[in-house]
Amino acid sequence: MTRDVNPFPARFDRSPGARRAATALTAALAALWLVFAAASADAASRIKDIADFEGVRDNPLVGYGLVVGLNGTGDKLTNAGFTRQSLIGMLERLGVNTRDDPLKTKNVAAVMVTANLPPFARQGTYIDVTVSALGDATSLLGGTLLVTPLLGADGEVYAVGQGPVAVAGFSAGGAAETVTKGIPTSARISNGAVVEREIPFDLASLTTVNIALRNPDFTTSQRVAEAINGYFKSPIARSLDPTTISVVVPKDKAGDVAGLMTEIEQLRVEPDQIARIVIDERSGVIVMGDNVRISTVAIAQGNLTIRVTETPQVSQPSPFSNTGTTVTVPRTQINVDEGQGKKLAVVKDGVSLQELVNGLNALGIGPRDMITILQAIKAAGALQAEIQVM
């Protein structure tokens, strides 16, 4: 004997209106979940934006060369002896002997050439170079850089630069006025150097890849390792220290380390940050982190200002008078401001960054005084943050 089991008990309303309401409620909850998921994704950063991979780095190059073709704005050979010696040496290599002849040209400038060799740059590719005057040249406008070897830190030549320089600034003037825009003694050559030597690095043969955080932090390092392990569903990553995360190349990715890095660098992690206040006393700039907290403290700020104004007056005798002389009579006015309008403000315990800023702004103080107040709060032990003075 069987009996029908009703999947919808009597206490549930099975009417069409109730089903439509339930469907709408489900859709609203799904939309709300998507909003929270999107907000969480926006707060996270890609690993490629917060870390560097082992072996993927630029290498600085430097060289010394000559820029020719200047319109009388080059080095004075009587002042810049290195320019004169370089010019003589270059002409001798081209078969021209000028050692016994006085050189008075002003169309040559000695320059330092710098560039960055990108990672995995292959022989024959082109890179940008920056040219900077070394002597007393006033402008590199219209000049051309001659063949200049670019050396690495090991003294080997990795690229050779040459080409017309592009100057963003200019300088013009006369006997009474001079106008200068930008830096006319610094220039750039797009694709101005060709790579002649490659830096050997076999990425595909790596069995372990190290990831270095740009801002060292224990929490962020552990989160990166957990994100990688969660994505590959295997404990291939572990945090070694606040900066380094070691990743073992899986067997299915052997020989395809570039593909492994591509997948890892797209993973999103929410970086953690310490409570820190950065102060630049030269410019008065204050930057506060989101985790800055402060204990209950009372703050009062007042300055004693004394203003002395001198307005001397001239006293002279009446017209056509035979007696008396013209003298200067001093007139001094002194104003004293003791800051009596300043009040004591109380900042409560555990306030957020916004409340802290609002409380300090309520005192009506400027950035310079705010720097002193923050340092005084730190000295009182009421500021749970690190102060870094630049």
Secondary structure, 3 states (H helix, E strand, C coil): CCCCCCCCCCCCCCCHHHHHHHHHHHHHHHHHHHHHHHHHHHHCEEHHHHEEECCCCCEEEEEEEEEECCCCCCCCCCCCHHHHHHHHHHHHHCCCCCCCCCCCCCCEEEEEEEEEECCCCCCCCEEEEEEEECCCCCCCCCCEEEEEEEECCCCCEEEEEEEECECCCEEEECCCCEEEECCCCEEEEEEEEEECCCCCCCHHHCCEEEEEECCCCHHHHHHHHHHHHHHHCCCCEEECCCCEEEEECCHHHCCCHHHHHHHHHCCEECCCCCCEEEEECCCCEEEECCCCEECCEEECCCCCEEEEEECCEEECCCCCCCCCCCEEECCEEEEEECCCCCCCEEECCCCCHHHHHHHHHHCCCCHHHHHHHHHHHHHCCCEECEEEEC
